């Protein structure tokens, strides 16, 4: 037989397990790269479209092209501009 106390203990364990999984998932998402579109990068870094294109062509930043739109690693760009200072 299962008592109310057994169910309460089971509920507490399930909630604790879910919280732990969410914490692990959240910490992994912080480690992943943020990929932003060209317009957002240009606005954030205050650079022209040509400058961004030159950085892409010369291989100084990583990029992905998905269905005609370029996405850039925000972390790579920040590191690149930090190194220039």
C-alpha positions in Angstrom: 0.0 0.0 0.0 1.0 3.6 -0.7 0.4 6.2 1.9 0.0 9.9 1.6 3.4 10.4 3.1 5.0 8.1 0.4 3.3 10.2 -2.3 4.5 13.4 -0.7 8.1 12.1 -0.5 7.8 11.0 -4.2 6.5 14.4 -5.2 9.4 16.2 -3.4 12.0 13.9 -5.1 10.4 14.5 -8.6 10.5 18.3 -8.0 14.1 18.2 -6.9 15.1 16.1 -9.9 13.3 18.5 -12.3 15.0 21.5 -10.7 18.4 19.8 -11.0 17.8 19.1 -14.7 16.8 22.6 -15.3 19.9 24.0 -13.6 22.1 21.7 -15.7 20.3 22.7 -18.9 20.5 26.4 -18.1 24.3 26.2 -17.3 24.9 24.5 -20.7 22.9 27.1 -22.6 25.2 29.8 -21.1 28.2 28.0 -22.6 26.8 27.9 -26.1 27.5 30.6 -28.6 25.1 33.3 -29.4 24.5 33.6 -33.2 23.1 36.9 -34.3 22.0 38.2 -37.7 24.0 40.8 -39.6 21.8 43.8 -38.7 22.0 43.1 -35.0 25.8 42.7 -35.2 26.3 45.9 -37.2 24.1 47.8 -34.7 25.8 46.4 -31.7 29.4 46.9 -33.0 28.6 50.1 -34.9 30.2 48.8 -38.1 29.2 49.0 -41.7 27.9 46.2 -43.8 31.1 46.2 -45.8 33.2 45.9 -42.7 31.2 42.9 -41.5 31.5 41.3 -45.0 35.3 41.8 -45.0 35.6 40.1 -41.6 33.5 37.2 -42.9 35.4 36.9 -46.2 38.9 37.0 -44.5 37.9 34.3 -42.0 38.3 36.5 -38.9 34.9 35.6 -37.6 32.8 32.4 -37.8 29.6 32.6 -39.6 26.7 30.4 -40.8 24.5 31.0 -43.8 21.0 29.7 -43.3 18.5 30.2 -46.0 20.2 33.3 -47.4 20.8 35.0 -44.1 24.2 35.2 -42.4 24.6 34.6 -38.7 27.7 35.5 -36.7 29.1 34.5 -33.4 28.7 37.4 -31.0 31.6 36.1 -28.9 34.0 36.0 -31.8 33.2 39.6 -32.7 33.6 40.8 -29.2 37.0 39.0 -28.8 38.1 40.4 -32.2 37.3 44.0 -31.2 38.8 43.6 -27.7 42.1 42.4 -29.3 42.3 45.5 -31.4 42.2 47.8 -28.4 
